[in-house]
């Protein structure tokens, strides 16, 4: 009976030691899981390229049959949705239409057709995966420990989805809606073994 009691005590001790070791390991090392991060208030250069090239890639699916308007016809553009980036996407669409032979005018009174760019999505999603020791601020030691990275991945994905609605100026008669144009771009930055960086991207001329 005494031996059984000692065995049980030894088992409980091992269990507590094991649990303590697990808690210490978890506190020391971050888990390699993906966490969605908020975008900064002002888009970075990479984010601007992700959004801009997502718009350009989406327009690469352009088919003249989707836009039954005579080339050379004066068009006025207006945009709805996604207020922070309205001028951004409007400029890209205006340039694309100009390259296709359409004439963009500022005043609606000079236009034959009014084109509304209906933006459903334009932005950058961000996430991070991390395995290692995060930076530690100690109240006992006179110095802090830096981040020790075994593996870190920062994912950035640009996405856009929009369509063009065409109306006759003057009558307001609805003419046509194009299909939804959509595309994705990505820029993923990795760090392994503390300081070795590399990245993958489908951006053209990525920094």
Protein Blocks (a to p, Z undefined) as FASTA:
>chain_A
ZZmmmmmmmmmmmmmmmmmmmmmmmmmpccdddddddddfbdcfklmmmmmmmmmmmmmm
pcfklmcccehiacddddeejjllmmmmmmmmmmmmmmnopacdfblklpmbdcddddfb
gcdddddddedddddddfkbccdcddddfbdcdddddddddddddddehjlpafbdcddd
ddddddddddeehiaccdddfbehiZZ
